[in-house]
Amino acid sequence: MEADQKFLESVVKELVTNPDDVKTTRKVDEMGVLIELTVNPSDMGTVIGKEGNTAKALRTLLRVVGAKSNARINLKIVEPEGGKKPVAKEEQAEVDELSPIEETK
């Protein structure tokens, strides 16, 4: 395991409530280094943070670690299965049918 990957795992394990579920994979290609982070679905909000600030901070720290070794490091936070709930066509039709609230004078 490379230093950048160890660094990310150690930081994230301190943030989450399920540190045993933190997993990273590291891939190197022509674009640089890609580290994929997988956490327990209940910890996704903690890792992303309010308005994505925690994720931005993690990416900034990885950029600093990468600059030390002259590498571009990208972070991908893996979406857990069922994380994005697709809107059913019936539900969307119900929303579309609702009339706007009329203004009262």
PyMOL commands that set and color helices and strands:
alter all, ss='L'
color gray80, all
select helices_A, chain A and resi 3-15+19-21+41-48+50-68+89-97
alter helices_A, ss='H'
color red, helices_A
select strands_A, chain A and resi 23-29+32-38+73-77
alter strands_A, ss='S'
color yellow, strands_A
deselect
rebuild
show_as cartoon
